[in-house]
Amino acid sequence: MNAMADKFFDSIKGKKVTFIGIGTSNLPLIKLFIEKGAKVTACDKKNFEDLGQNGIKAKEYGAELLLGENYLSEIDADIVFRSPGTPFYKNELVALRNKGVVLTSEMEVFFDLCPCKIIAVTGSDGKTTTTTIISEFLKAAGLNVHLGGNIGKPLLPEIESVNDDDFAVVELSSFQLISMRKSPDIAVVTNLAPNHLDIHKDMQEYIDSKKNIILHQNAFSKAVLNLDNEITNGFSDSVRGQLAKFSVKENVSNGAFLDGDTICYNDYGKITRIMNIHDIKIPGMHNVENYLAAISAVWGLVDVETMAAVAKTFGGVAHRAEFVREVDGVKYYNDSIASSPTRTALGTLSLYKQKICIIAGGYDKHIPYEPLGPVINDKVKLLILLGDTAPKIEKAVKEASNYDADEIEIVNVTNMEEAVAVARERSTKGDIVSLSPASASFGLYKNFEERGNHFKSIVNALK
């Protein structure tokens, strides 16, 4: 039993608790807090009809619903759980804090109550795959693992079953980290590049949010940083405990690195050869980096043979360079997770030696696309664009110094059905077609999973 969790749930009996957002990840929390005796209100900007099954379930659990444009200004609560997508400094939330309302989040409470060691991963790209690899390593080593966070699963509903010798493996976004004042036992930062600037007031706030993953560690903790990423490596001076770095470019004094095609670990001078990068089942140099980060995180907890075995069998996470099917000799891949320019450049466009066809575009997070232009010109022969960012991506491609109108065809469409139809019509045997949006899904889809699933359903219906 978890005495801290018992004490916390006793303390919220009869309290007015509001959850912001009636999404899939909040529903288990709404149900849990009602079962623990809290008076729960679930609020959302959407109306009841637009919420669909989520709204129906929240009502069935016994939550009072607060919906519509003014939902934040009408909150009456003792405790408010902020959803990651709701800005911490939003005026209505600041007003609540000024009135003495407790403003927290699921992850903050989980960190406070968790009795076991926590390994947490953040970064602009690669964090879900890295988090999952760490979890696979630990499970293969026979350890009990609780996997969740920004990966799509809340962990607080599991808190009463978490034991001291378990491991919690957590993915954290900048939105979750911005208000956190506890850091994990082992923190991993995969990389940092401009992202989410539609929500954060500027790049510095985004960086500062990410930095919270290491700022509250103690001397017995461990931080894993990417030596090859200037911003991430810049966190080094703030590390309080053991510092491990990973690199595909050079040796490190403590951490994982590449020696030719071999992944090695330097444990303060003792070098161990672990695996050949060609043994890794999921393709791409960005996934080699993900393995370097994961290996650095679990070094000393998982043996080398186990790591190598996982690399040969782990097939990756859905929507990340996921093979869909082959149609008339053309291979279709779903990389819907690529919601930023860097993710498209370092992900999909780094995987293949040949020029490919990509479907890109989506919601505009106000991040620069200029660096993506030259990479697309190098790697893409057919660029199919849709969504708000389509003009920005096209402009970046055409204004790049290596643009050649004879080498790349650009087609603008209005929806995914048209995009796949164009790809089918203009690709030939041996081609590769990949959904790699370089943009967020909002506006066209609820999230990247819905976008990827829609793409897969269209491709799977091709005859």
C-alpha positions as CSV (number, residue, x, y, z in Angstrom):
1,M,0.0,0.0,0.0
2,N,1.1,3.6,-0.7
3,A,0.6,5.5,2.6
4,M,1.2,8.9,0.8
5,A,-1.5,8.1,-1.8
6,D,-3.9,7.0,0.9
7,K,-3.4,10.3,2.8
8,F,-3.8,12.3,-0.4
9,F,-7.1,10.7,-1.4
10,D,-8.4,11.1,2.2
11,S,-7.6,14.8,1.9
12,I,-9.7,15.3,-1.2
13,K,-12.9,13.8,0.1
14,G,-15.7,16.3,-0.2
15,K,-13.4,18.8,-2.0
16,K,-14.5,20.6,-5.2
17,V,-12.1,19.3,-7.9
18,T,-12.2,20.6,-11.5
19,F,-10.4,19.0,-14.4
20,I,-9.7,21.2,-17.4
21,G,-10.2,19.2,-20.6
22,I,-12.5,16.2,-21.2
23,G,-10.2,14.2,-23.3
24,T,-9.2,10.5,-23.2
25,S,-6.3,11.1,-20.7
26,N,-8.5,12.9,-18.2
27,L,-11.4,10.5,-18.1
28,P,-9.6,7.9,-15.9
29,L,-8.8,10.8,-13.5
30,I,-12.4,12.1,-13.4
31,K,-13.6,8.5,-12.6
32,L,-10.9,8.0,-9.9
33,F,-11.5,11.3,-8.1
34,I,-15.3,10.7,-8.0
35,E,-14.7,7.2,-6.6
36,K,-12.5,8.8,-3.9
37,G,-15.3,11.1,-2.8
38,A,-14.4,14.4,-4.5
39,K,-17.1,16.7,-6.0
40,V,-15.8,16.7,-9.6
41,T,-16.5,19.2,-12.4
42,A,-15.1,18.5,-15.8
43,C,-14.8,21.5,-18.1
44,D,-14.1,22.0,-21.7
45,K,-14.3,24.6,-24.5
46,K,-16.3,22.2,-26.6
47,N,-20.0,21.8,-26.4
48,F,-21.5,18.5,-25.3
49,E,-22.2,17.3,-28.8
50,D,-18.7,17.9,-30.0
51,L,-17.3,16.0,-27.0
52,G,-18.9,12.8,-28.2
53,Q,-18.4,9.7,-26.1
54,N,-16.0,11.6,-23.8
55,G,-18.8,13.9,-22.6
56,I,-21.2,11.0,-22.2
57,K,-18.7,9.0,-20.1
58,A,-17.8,12.0,-17.9
59,K,-21.5,12.4,-17.1
60,E,-22.0,8.7,-16.5
61,Y,-19.1,8.8,-14.0
62,G,-21.0,11.5,-12.1
63,A,-19.1,14.6,-13.1
64,E,-20.8,18.0,-13.5
65,L,-19.9,19.5,-16.9
66,L,-18.9,23.1,-17.5
67,L,-18.7,23.7,-21.2
68,G,-18.4,26.5,-23.8
69,E,-16.2,29.5,-24.5
70,N,-16.3,30.9,-20.9
71,Y,-15.6,27.6,-19.2
72,L,-12.4,28.8,-17.5
73,S,-13.9,32.0,-16.0
74,E,-16.8,30.1,-14.4
75,I,-14.7,27.5,-12.4
76,D,-15.6,27.2,-8.8
77,A,-13.2,24.8,-7.1
78,D,-10.8,24.0,-4.3
79,I,-8.4,22.2,-6.6
80,V,-8.0,22.6,-10.4
81,F,-6.1,20.1,-12.5
82,R,-4.7,21.9,-15.5
83,S,-4.5,19.9,-18.7
84,P,-1.0,20.1,-20.4
85,G,-2.4,22.1,-23.3
86,T,-3.8,24.8,-21.1
87,P,-1.1,27.5,-20.6
88,F,0.0,27.8,-17.0
89,Y,0.0,31.6,-17.2
90,K,-3.4,32.0,-18.7
91,N,-5.3,34.9,-17.1
92,E,-8.1,32.8,-15.8
93,L,-5.7,30.4,-14.1
94,V,-3.7,33.2,-12.6
95,A,-6.9,34.6,-11.2
96,L,-7.8,31.3,-9.6
97,R,-4.3,31.0,-8.0
98,N,-4.7,34.6,-6.7
99,K,-8.0,33.5,-5.0
100,G,-6.2,30.6,-3.2
101,V,-7.3,27.8,-5.5
102,V,-4.8,25.0,-5.8
103,L,-3.7,24.7,-9.4
104,T,-1.8,21.5,-10.2
105,S,-1.6,18.8,-12.8
106,E,-1.8,15.0,-12.9
107,M,2.0,14.6,-13.3
108,E,2.8,17.0,-10.5
109,V,0.7,15.0,-8.1
110,F,2.0,11.7,-9.4
111,F,5.6,12.9,-8.8
112,D,4.7,13.9,-5.2
113,L,3.1,10.5,-4.4
114,C,5.2,8.1,-6.4
115,P,7.2,5.7,-4.1
116,C,9.5,4.3,-6.8
117,K,12.3,5.7,-9.0
118,I,11.1,7.8,-11.9
119,I,12.8,8.0,-15.3
120,A,11.5,10.9,-17.4
121,V,12.2,11.9,-20.9
122,T,11.6,15.2,-22.7
123,G,12.8,16.9,-25.9
124,S,11.5,18.3,-29.1
125,D,11.8,15.1,-31.0
126,G,12.2,11.4,-30.2
127,K,10.9,11.5,-26.7
128,T,8.0,8.9,-27.2
129,T,10.3,6.4,-28.9
130,T,13.1,6.9,-26.3
131,T,10.6,6.6,-23.4
132,T,9.2,3.4,-24.9
133,I,12.7,1.9,-25.5
134,I,13.6,2.6,-21.8
135,S,10.4,0.8,-20.8
136,E,11.2,-2.1,-23.0
137,F,14.7,-2.4,-21.6
138,L,13.5,-2.5,-18.1
139,K,10.7,-4.9,-18.7
140,A,13.1,-7.2,-20.6
141,A,15.3,-7.1,-17.5
142,G,12.4,-8.4,-15.4
143,L,11.4,-5.2,-13.7
144,N,7.9,-3.9,-13.2
145,V,7.3,-0.8,-15.2
146,H,4.6,1.9,-15.2
147,L,4.7,3.7,-18.6
148,G,2.8,6.9,-19.1
149,G,2.7,10.7,-19.1
150,N,2.6,12.6,-22.4
151,I,2.8,9.3,-24.1
152,G,-1.0,9.3,-23.7
153,K,-1.7,7.4,-20.4
154,P,-2.2,9.1,-17.0
155,L,-0.3,7.3,-14.2
156,L,-2.1,8.7,-11.2
157,P,-4.9,6.1,-11.4
158,E,-2.1,3.5,-10.9
159,I,-0.5,5.2,-7.9
160,E,-2.0,2.8,-5.3
161,S,-0.5,-0.2,-7.1
162,V,3.0,1.3,-7.5
163,N,5.6,-0.5,-5.3
164,D,8.9,0.8,-4.1
165,D,11.0,-1.4,-6.4
166,D,9.0,-0.6,-9.5
167,F,10.0,1.9,-12.1
168,A,7.9,4.7,-13.5
169,V,8.9,5.7,-17.1
170,V,7.4,9.0,-18.1
171,E,7.3,11.2,-21.1
172,L,7.0,14.9,-20.3
173,S,6.1,17.8,-22.5
174,S,7.1,21.4,-22.0
175,F,3.4,22.1,-21.0
176,Q,3.7,19.6,-18.2
177,L,7.2,20.7,-17.1
178,I,6.5,24.4,-17.0
179,S,4.9,24.2,-13.6
180,M,6.7,21.2,-12.1
181,R,9.0,21.7,-9.1
182,K,10.1,18.1,-8.8
183,S,12.5,16.4,-11.2
184,P,12.9,12.6,-11.8
185,D,15.6,10.4,-10.5
186,I,16.9,9.9,-14.1
187,A,16.2,12.7,-16.6
188,V,16.7,12.5,-20.3
189,V,16.7,15.4,-22.8
190,T,16.7,14.1,-26.3
191,N,17.2,17.4,-28.2
192,L,15.7,20.9,-28.4
193,A,14.6,23.0,-31.4
194,P,11.9,25.6,-31.9
195,N,8.5,24.1,-31.1
196,H,5.1,25.0,-29.6
197,L,5.7,28.7,-30.1
198,D,2.0,29.1,-30.6
199,I,1.5,28.4,-26.9
200,H,4.8,29.5,-25.3
201,K,5.4,33.2,-25.2
202,D,8.8,32.8,-26.7
203,M,11.6,30.2,-27.3
204,Q,13.2,31.0,-24.0
205,E,10.1,30.0,-22.1
206,Y,10.0,26.8,-24.0
207,I,13.7,26.1,-23.1
208,D,13.2,27.0,-19.5
209,S,10.2,24.7,-19.3
210,K,12.2,21.8,-20.6
211,K,15.0,22.6,-18.1
212,N,12.8,21.9,-15.2
213,I,13.4,18.2,-15.8
214,I,16.9,18.6,-14.3
215,L,16.7,21.7,-12.2
216,H,15.1,20.0,-9.1
217,Q,17.3,16.9,-9.1
218,N,19.6,16.1,-6.2
219,A,23.1,14.8,-6.0
220,F,22.0,11.2,-6.2
221,S,20.2,11.7,-9.5
222,K,21.3,11.3,-13.1
223,A,20.8,13.6,-16.2
224,V,21.3,12.3,-19.7
225,L,21.9,15.1,-22.3
226,N,22.5,15.2,-26.1
227,L,26.1,16.4,-26.7
228,D,25.3,17.0,-30.3
229,N,22.5,19.5,-29.6
230,E,23.7,22.9,-28.6
231,I,20.7,23.9,-26.5
232,T,20.5,20.5,-24.7
233,N,24.2,20.4,-24.1
234,G,23.9,23.9,-22.6
235,F,22.0,22.4,-19.7
236,S,25.2,20.7,-18.5
237,D,26.2,23.4,-15.9
238,S,22.8,23.0,-14.2
239,V,23.2,19.3,-13.5
240,R,23.3,18.5,-9.8
241,G,24.1,14.8,-9.9
242,Q,25.7,12.4,-12.4
243,L,25.9,13.7,-15.9
244,A,25.8,11.3,-18.8
245,K,26.0,12.4,-22.5
246,F,25.3,10.7,-25.7
247,S,26.6,11.5,-29.2
248,V,26.7,10.1,-32.7
249,K,29.7,12.4,-33.5
250,E,32.3,11.9,-30.8
251,N,33.3,9.9,-27.7
252,V,32.0,11.0,-24.4
253,S,33.5,10.6,-20.9
254,N,30.3,9.1,-19.5
255,G,27.5,7.9,-21.8
256,A,26.7,6.2,-25.1
257,F,28.4,7.0,-28.4
258,L,29.1,5.7,-31.8
259,D,32.4,4.0,-32.9
260,G,31.8,3.6,-36.6
261,D,28.7,1.5,-36.8
262,T,29.0,0.2,-33.2
263,I,27.2,1.6,-30.2
264,C,29.5,1.8,-27.2
265,Y,29.3,3.0,-23.7
266,N,32.1,4.8,-21.9
267,D,31.7,4.4,-18.1
268,Y,34.4,6.9,-17.0
269,G,37.1,5.3,-19.1
270,K,35.7,1.7,-19.2
271,I,34.4,1.2,-22.8
272,T,31.9,-1.5,-23.5
273,R,30.8,-2.4,-27.1
274,I,27.0,-3.0,-27.1
275,M,25.5,-3.5,-30.6
276,N,25.8,-2.8,-34.3
277,I,23.4,0.0,-35.4
278,H,22.2,-2.3,-38.3
279,D,20.9,-4.7,-35.6
280,I,18.3,-2.0,-34.6
281,K,15.0,-3.0,-36.1
282,I,13.5,0.5,-36.4
283,P,15.2,2.5,-39.2
284,G,16.9,5.8,-39.2
285,M,19.8,7.6,-37.6
286,H,17.4,9.5,-35.3
287,N,16.5,6.1,-33.8
288,V,20.1,5.3,-33.3
289,E,20.2,8.6,-31.2
290,N,17.1,7.4,-29.3
291,Y,18.9,4.2,-28.4
292,L,22.0,6.1,-27.3
293,A,19.8,8.2,-25.0
294,A,17.9,5.1,-23.7
295,I,21.1,3.1,-23.1
296,S,22.6,6.1,-21.2
297,A,19.5,6.2,-19.0
298,V,19.4,2.6,-18.0
299,W,23.2,1.9,-17.8
300,G,23.8,-0.1,-14.6
301,L,20.2,-1.3,-14.5
302,V,20.0,-3.4,-17.6
303,D,22.7,-5.7,-19.0
304,V,24.2,-5.3,-22.5
305,E,22.8,-8.6,-23.8
306,T,19.2,-7.5,-22.9
307,M,19.7,-4.2,-24.6
308,A,20.9,-5.8,-27.8
309,A,18.0,-8.3,-27.8
310,V,15.4,-5.5,-27.4
311,A,17.0,-3.6,-30.3
312,K,16.6,-6.6,-32.6
313,T,13.0,-7.2,-31.8
314,F,11.4,-3.8,-30.9
315,G,9.3,-2.7,-33.9
316,G,8.8,0.9,-32.9
317,V,5.8,3.0,-31.8
318,A,2.7,3.5,-34.0
319,H,2.8,6.6,-36.2
320,R,6.6,6.8,-36.2
321,A,7.9,5.7,-39.6
322,E,5.2,2.9,-39.4
323,F,5.0,0.7,-42.5
324,V,1.4,0.7,-43.7
325,R,1.4,-1.4,-46.8
326,E,2.8,-1.8,-50.4
327,V,0.5,-1.1,-53.3
328,D,1.6,-1.7,-56.9
329,G,5.3,-1.7,-55.8
330,V,4.9,1.6,-53.8
331,K,5.5,1.5,-50.1
332,Y,3.4,3.7,-47.8
333,Y,4.7,4.9,-44.4
334,N,2.9,6.7,-41.6
335,D,5.1,9.2,-39.8
336,S,2.2,11.3,-38.4
337,I,4.2,12.0,-35.2
338,A,6.5,14.3,-37.3
339,S,4.7,17.4,-36.1
340,S,7.7,19.8,-36.4
341,P,10.2,20.6,-39.2
342,T,13.1,19.1,-37.3
343,R,11.1,15.8,-36.8
344,T,10.5,15.6,-40.6
345,A,14.1,16.5,-41.5
346,L,15.8,14.2,-38.9
347,G,13.1,11.5,-39.1
348,T,11.5,10.5,-42.4
349,L,13.9,12.4,-44.6
350,S,16.9,10.8,-43.0
351,L,15.7,7.2,-43.5
352,Y,15.9,6.7,-47.2
353,K,18.8,7.0,-49.8
354,Q,16.3,7.6,-52.7
355,K,14.2,10.6,-53.2
356,I,10.7,10.0,-51.8
357,C,7.1,11.4,-52.0
358,I,5.8,13.1,-48.8
359,I,2.5,14.5,-47.6
360,A,3.1,17.5,-45.4
361,G,1.4,20.4,-43.8
362,G,-1.1,21.1,-41.0
363,Y,-1.6,23.5,-38.1
364,D,0.7,26.4,-37.7
365,K,2.7,26.5,-34.4
366,H,4.6,29.6,-35.6
367,I,7.9,27.9,-35.9
368,P,10.4,28.6,-38.7
369,Y,10.3,26.3,-41.8
370,E,13.3,27.8,-43.7
371,P,15.7,25.1,-42.5
372,L,13.4,22.4,-43.8
373,G,13.5,23.7,-47.4
374,P,16.9,22.6,-48.4
375,V,16.4,19.1,-46.9
376,I,13.1,18.6,-48.8
377,N,14.9,19.7,-52.1
378,D,17.6,17.1,-51.4
379,K,15.3,14.2,-50.4
380,V,11.9,14.7,-52.0
381,K,10.7,14.4,-55.6
382,L,6.9,14.8,-54.9
383,L,5.8,17.2,-52.2
384,I,2.0,17.1,-51.5
385,L,0.9,20.0,-49.2
386,L,-2.3,20.6,-47.2
387,G,-3.3,22.7,-44.1
388,D,-2.3,26.1,-42.8
389,T,1.4,25.5,-43.1
390,A,1.3,24.5,-46.8
391,P,2.3,28.0,-48.0
392,K,5.1,28.3,-45.5
393,I,6.6,24.9,-46.5
394,E,6.3,25.7,-50.2
395,K,8.0,29.1,-49.7
396,A,10.8,27.5,-47.7
397,V,11.4,25.0,-50.5
398,K,11.3,27.5,-53.4
399,E,13.5,30.0,-51.6
400,A,16.2,27.5,-50.7
401,S,19.4,27.8,-52.6
402,N,19.2,24.2,-53.9
403,Y,15.6,24.5,-55.3
404,D,15.2,23.2,-58.8
405,A,11.7,23.2,-60.3
406,D,12.7,20.2,-62.6
407,E,13.7,18.1,-59.6
408,I,10.7,18.4,-57.3
409,E,6.9,18.5,-58.0
410,I,4.8,20.5,-55.5
411,V,1.0,19.8,-55.4
412,N,-1.4,21.5,-53.0
413,V,-4.6,19.6,-51.9
414,T,-7.4,20.3,-49.4
415,N,-7.6,17.0,-47.5
416,M,-6.0,13.7,-46.8
417,E,-8.1,11.8,-49.4
418,E,-6.9,14.1,-52.1
419,A,-3.3,13.8,-50.8
420,V,-3.3,10.0,-51.0
421,A,-5.0,10.1,-54.4
422,V,-2.3,12.4,-55.8
423,A,0.4,10.1,-54.3
424,R,-1.1,7.0,-55.8
425,E,-1.5,8.7,-59.2
426,R,2.0,10.2,-59.5
427,S,4.2,7.5,-57.8
428,T,5.6,4.5,-59.6
429,K,6.9,1.1,-58.7
430,G,9.8,1.3,-56.2
431,D,8.7,4.7,-54.8
432,I,8.2,5.5,-51.1
433,V,5.2,7.6,-50.0
434,S,5.3,8.9,-46.4
435,L,2.9,11.0,-44.3
436,S,5.4,13.3,-42.6
437,P,3.5,16.6,-41.9
438,A,6.2,18.8,-40.2
439,S,3.2,20.4,-38.6
440,A,0.7,19.8,-35.8
441,S,-2.6,18.1,-36.5
442,F,-5.0,20.6,-34.8
443,G,-7.5,22.2,-37.1
444,L,-7.7,19.2,-39.4
445,Y,-7.5,16.5,-36.7
446,K,-7.8,16.2,-32.9
447,N,-4.2,14.8,-32.6
448,F,-1.5,13.1,-34.6
449,E,-2.9,9.6,-33.9
450,E,-6.2,10.5,-35.5
451,R,-4.3,12.0,-38.5
452,G,-2.2,8.9,-38.8
453,N,-5.1,6.5,-38.5
454,H,-7.0,8.4,-41.2
455,F,-4.0,8.2,-43.5
456,K,-3.7,4.4,-42.8
457,S,-7.4,3.8,-43.4
458,I,-7.2,5.6,-46.8
459,V,-4.1,3.7,-47.8
460,N,-5.5,0.4,-46.6
461,A,-8.6,1.0,-48.8
462,L,-6.6,1.4,-52.0
463,K,-7.2,-1.2,-54.6
